[in-house]
Amino acid sequence: MKPRISVVINTLNEEKNLPYALRSVRTWADEIIVVDMHSEDRTVTIAREYGAKVYFHERLGFADPARAFAVSQATGDWVLLLDADEMIPRPLSEKLLQIATENSADVVVIPRLNYLLGAPLWHTGWGPHQDRHERFFRKGKIDLNPRIHSFIHPTQGARVLTLTYQGKMAFPHFNYVDCAHFLDKLNRYTTIEAQQAFERGEHVSRTKGALHAVYEFANRYVRKQGYRDGWRGFYLSGFMAMYRWATYAKLQELHSTGGRNTVTKEYTETAEAIIAGYGERDKHA
């Protein structure tokens, strides 16, 4: 019997990207699940126009915690996790169907071809030979958790097959369109990552933070040959070093000040004390 394939997509205001993702899977997937975080554009309408089953999840700063819910809605034997700004080329879809039909693996690790600032990256840790993800799996053979950038892991004993990048044997990812887009997401994600680290009881030193930031740049630009991606590789390496630096700074902030709400309260109390001082002077004038 031919295995049923479910495609699962999490969305938030993806009306521009979603049609391409849906068009790349609707001819061969048995089911498309879209879990939306209450988009304010035409995302939900578009999903339904392409025959997707639409569910809703509370809006979060990132999609990873909602993925377990999304996967739980799938009824297929196999699940393909896809982002709205990604696509599945036909040769890759044929390969995935072959794997599922032949039962030759439980989890498939797929190369990703990242487009950044208008062009594909081939190095810097984001090239298709470097960036691979467990995105196609037999249902029940992966564990999902809400930790950012580490949300999916094969279960113990699962047969894992890693595809090598050949031609179109990768899923394109139409990533950041400009530097502002990158920095906006960097700010949001580092806040979440620092909060999660704080809740796990992790601590950081300034030396450790600085060393990790320096290592991040050197690792991406030199070891992972970011220099071969030209100016994009240079600035991406710098942005990723900034990601580490900002995460550590925000973690230090949480341990030292308690965060924005605590500092805002302290500022308010200080401001009130200053105003009270003026009141005392005016009363005795």
SVG drawing of the C-alpha trace seen along z (x, -y; Angstrom):
<svg xmlns="http://www.w3.org/2000/svg" viewBox="-10 -80 50 82">
<polyline fill="none" stroke="black" stroke-width="0.4" points="0.0,0.0 1.3,-3.4 2.2,-5.4 0.2,-8.6 2.3,-11.9 1.3,-14.9 3.0,-18.2 3.0,-20.5 3.5,-24.2 3.5,-26.8 2.7,-30.3 2.4,-34.0 1.7,-36.6 3.1,-34.6 0.8,-35.6 3.8,-36.3 5.7,-33.1 3.0,-30.5 1.6,-30.0 5.0,-28.8 5.4,-26.4 1.9,-25.0 2.3,-24.7 5.5,-22.7 3.7,-20.0 0.0,-19.9 0.4,-17.6 2.1,-14.7 1.1,-15.2 -2.0,-13.5 -2.6,-16.1 -1.4,-19.7 -1.7,-21.0 -1.3,-24.7 -1.0,-25.9 -1.4,-29.7 -0.6,-32.1 -3.5,-34.4 -2.1,-36.1 -3.3,-39.6 -3.0,-39.2 -4.4,-36.6 -2.3,-33.7 -5.3,-31.7 -7.4,-32.4 -4.5,-31.3 -4.0,-28.1 -7.7,-27.2 -7.7,-28.0 -5.0,-25.3 -7.0,-22.8 -5.0,-22.9 -6.5,-22.0 -6.1,-25.1 -5.6,-25.1 -4.7,-28.0 -2.1,-28.4 -1.4,-31.2 1.1,-33.7 4.6,-33.3 8.0,-34.9 9.1,-31.8 7.4,-28.8 9.3,-25.9 6.9,-25.4 3.9,-25.2 5.5,-22.5 4.6,-19.7 1.0,-20.8 1.1,-21.0 2.6,-17.5 -0.1,-16.1 -2.7,-17.2 -1.2,-15.2 -2.9,-11.9 -0.3,-10.6 2.2,-7.8 5.0,-10.2 5.4,-13.9 7.3,-16.6 8.0,-19.8 8.1,-22.8 8.4,-26.5 6.3,-28.9 9.4,-30.4 10.7,-27.0 9.9,-24.8 10.4,-21.2 11.8,-20.7 10.3,-17.9 13.5,-15.6 13.5,-15.9 9.8,-15.1 10.4,-12.0 13.3,-10.9 11.2,-11.3 8.3,-9.4 10.7,-6.6 12.2,-6.4 8.7,-6.3 7.5,-3.6 10.6,-1.4 10.7,-1.9 14.4,-2.5 14.6,-5.0 12.6,-6.4 14.0,-9.9 15.5,-11.8 18.0,-14.6 17.6,-17.0 20.1,-19.6 18.8,-23.2 19.8,-25.8 19.6,-29.2 19.1,-32.4 20.4,-35.5 20.1,-39.1 19.2,-38.2 21.5,-35.2 22.2,-31.6 24.9,-30.9 27.3,-28.0 29.4,-28.3 29.4,-30.2 27.7,-27.3 24.5,-28.0 25.5,-26.2 23.6,-23.0 26.6,-20.8 26.7,-22.3 23.1,-23.0 20.9,-19.9 17.7,-19.2 15.6,-16.3 12.4,-17.3 10.9,-14.1 10.1,-11.4 7.8,-8.5 5.3,-9.7 6.4,-8.8 10.0,-8.6 11.0,-12.1 10.8,-14.0 9.9,-17.7 10.7,-20.2 10.1,-24.0 13.8,-24.9 14.8,-27.4 16.9,-26.1 16.9,-22.6 13.3,-21.5 13.6,-18.1 15.5,-14.9 15.2,-11.3 13.9,-8.8 16.2,-6.2 16.7,-3.4 15.3,-5.4 16.9,-4.7 18.4,-8.1 19.2,-8.7 21.2,-11.8 20.8,-13.0 23.8,-14.5 23.4,-17.7 23.2,-16.9 21.6,-19.4 18.1,-20.0 18.3,-17.5 17.8,-20.3 14.9,-22.5 15.4,-26.2 14.9,-28.6 14.2,-32.2 15.7,-33.7 16.3,-37.3 15.6,-39.9 17.7,-42.7 19.9,-43.4 17.0,-45.0 15.0,-41.8 18.0,-39.8 18.6,-42.2 14.9,-42.3 14.8,-38.5 18.2,-38.4 16.9,-40.7 13.7,-38.6 15.5,-35.3 18.3,-36.3 15.7,-37.5 14.0,-34.1 17.2,-32.1 18.5,-34.1 15.2,-33.7 15.2,-29.9 18.9,-29.7 18.0,-31.8 15.1,-29.4 17.5,-26.4 19.7,-28.1 22.6,-28.8 25.1,-31.5 27.6,-33.4 30.8,-35.3 31.9,-38.3 35.0,-36.3 32.9,-33.3 30.6,-35.6 33.5,-37.4 35.2,-34.1 32.1,-32.6 31.4,-35.6 35.0,-35.6 34.8,-31.8 31.5,-32.2 33.0,-34.7 36.2,-32.7 34.4,-29.4 32.0,-30.7 34.3,-33.0 37.4,-30.9 36.7,-27.3 33.3,-27.2 34.8,-29.4 32.4,-32.3 35.0,-34.4 34.0,-32.5 30.5,-33.9 31.9,-37.5 30.3,-40.3 27.4,-38.2 29.6,-35.7 31.5,-38.4 28.5,-40.2 26.6,-37.0 29.6,-35.8 29.6,-39.1 25.8,-39.0 26.1,-35.4 28.9,-36.6 26.6,-39.4 23.9,-36.8 26.1,-35.1 27.2,-38.4 23.6,-39.6 22.4,-36.3 25.1,-36.4 24.4,-40.1 20.7,-39.5 21.4,-36.5 23.7,-38.6 21.0,-41.3 18.5,-38.8 20.8,-37.6 22.0,-41.1 18.9,-43.3 15.9,-41.0 15.1,-42.3 13.1,-45.1 10.1,-45.1 12.3,-45.2 14.5,-48.0 11.4,-50.0 10.0,-49.7 13.3,-50.9 13.3,-53.9 9.8,-54.8 10.6,-54.7 13.7,-56.8 11.7,-59.3 9.0,-59.5 11.6,-60.2 13.0,-63.0 9.5,-64.6 8.9,-64.1 12.1,-66.1 10.7,-69.0 7.5,-68.8 9.3,-69.1 11.2,-72.2 8.1,-73.9 6.3,-73.3 9.0,-75.1 9.5,-77.9"/>
</svg>
